[in-house]
């Protein structure tokens, strides 16, 4: 049980300390909740923080039930068992995909404020969320990031069910997980405070991470400069 997302992020720092101040490394957080976790990683590891925007494809009658997910680069990951349960083909959910792509475009404009996705080729990418349940969003994100040929893709997850975590390990080069409770009901059940993270919060976390990293570099001029963010 975590007190909040910030505590989960601080605990992940200890497990990822070998990447601290690595000029090739950066953190990509899944908004919105993953950004609160990623912010603490950025502070503790002195690494740049950005978002990777992936949206869950919810079932028509239950938006919380994930049929899959779509990443900001266009990669669509479908959950075969969930699709089969509804008797859907990929064509049947084209409208759902289109709606989520529009939401991705809105978030790109709001969160990045004109910036592009950082260069990921040959970088050490730490992909972080506040937890995974079905894993659809995480899997779609990992598959999308793979297209950029990162040098190493690391997953950082506070909590998830054992079967999903096992699949997640196959999607990345290294997976750091703090807890795999059984039974697993929902990510929020493993946090005392699981308050919703707003768009405003995401922008604030990103700006504060940039300011903190800049301040650290100014205090440590001898540190190896990071690639442009």
Secondary structure, DSSP 8 states (H G I E B T S, - for coil): -BSSHHHHHHHHHHHTGGGTT-TTEEEEE-TTHHHHHHHHHHHHHT--EEE--EEEEEETTEEEEEEEEEETTS-EEE-HHHHHHHT--GGGGHHHHHHHHHHHHHHHHHHHTT------TT-EEEEEES-BSS-HHHHHHHHHHHTT--SEEEEEEEEB-HHHHHHHHHHSSEEEEEE--SS---GGGGBS------HHHHHHHHHHHHHHHHHHHHH-TTS------
